[in-house]
């Protein structure tokens, strides 16, 4: 996986190596892997759990992952 400087910054400064591991693990599915443009959204939910979604850029959800706990420092991030 190639990361932009911005993604690498988030990964290192937020200690969010796990986030990019999760994104990479979804690349093993054909639904996600065949999509050249991907939009990943990590969002904190009201119950303090997190959701990770992959969209195709047209609001079509390709993958979803529920995350029980994270100490990610901001409530939401979008990675394209």
N, C-alpha and C positions, 0 to 999 in steps of 0.2 A: 504494500500500500504506500503510495506517495502522499505525503502530507504537505500542505502549504505552511508557510511560516506562521500564519495565524493559528492553524490547527495545532501545530507543534507548540506554540506558546500556551494555548489552552491546556494541552496535554500535560505540559511541564508545570506551569504555574498553579493550575487547579488540581494537580496530582490526579488527573483524570485519564490515566492510562487505561483503566477499565472501560471507559466510554469508547475509546477507539478499538479496544479489543472486541467490544460488543458489536460495533459497526462492522468490523472485519469478519466476525463470525457469521453475520447475516449475508455476507458476500458468497457464502457457500450454497445459498438457495438460488435456484435458477430464476425465480421471480425478481429477486433483487439484482443478481449478477448480470442479467441481460439488459438492465436499465442503465444506460450510459450516464444520465443526469439523475442524481439522487439528492434529495433534501432530507436531512436528518434533524429531528426536533426532540430535544430532551426537555421535559417540563415537569416541575414539581406539582403534585396534586394537593388538594385540600387536606387529605389525610396523611400528608408528609411522605407518601410514596412517590414514585417517579414513573413517567411513561416515556418510552423512546419509540418514535415512529419514523419510518422511512416513507417518503412520498416521491412521486415521479416528476414533480414540478407543476403538475396540473391538479394537485390536491387528491390524487388517487393514492391511497395507502397501500404500500407494498409489503410492509412488515411492521409488527408491533411487539414491543417487549415491556413487560411490567418489571419494575425494579423496586424491591422492598425498602431499601435504604441507600442513601448517598449523602455525603457531606459536600456535594458540589456547591460552590460558593454563591451562585446566582440561581434564581428560580426558573430560568428558561434560557436555552441557547439553540440557535439554528445553525447547522453546518451544511454547506453546499459544496 
